[in-house]
């Protein structure tokens, strides 16, 4: 392949050369040519393919690294991100310190059903899906119920999960989305607020009636920036703890 191919790095008006190049590289990820977890060609090789200076290619790749689409690994090269994998919601709570192994927390599916898309969710998802899969589950740490979750994902993109028994669901959903639905969650946005728990919620979490609950409302996005999941997590607000640097 030569630099004169259809993968031209000539910048459009108002864009930088490395910015236009980054967009071309991004399209190769979107098209599935470079799979999550796969190493991309060396910078020097890509620079020759696109007919640009090595420094320009490095700038383009760095742009995608900063967007979390690519990851640099010293001594190995640059690879496409596998997306989020961990229990990131638990960082808001003191009991998150108990997550000392891959076996915690565990999850128990309470509800799994197909529903008509609620009006407030229609425009959040790409293509305005008519139906969603709703999943409710309880997250357990050392046998204790710690967090309740409601999860909405669009159909038919996640139709494989409608046929999956609740007992077969993984505790960590993002890797399962990638494996079973070919949906990679690259990033998420969280919104927090506090409200009194309903009687059933506090009972399920073995808390006093009316206990304050911290709600983490999350939107999860795929590699193209489309929302692919809405999640609402509820836990004891008295367990809230968050440390952030201030500069």
Order of alpha helices (4+ residues) and beta strands (2+ residues): alpha-alpha-alpha-beta-beta-beta-alpha-beta-beta-alpha-alpha-beta-alpha-beta-beta
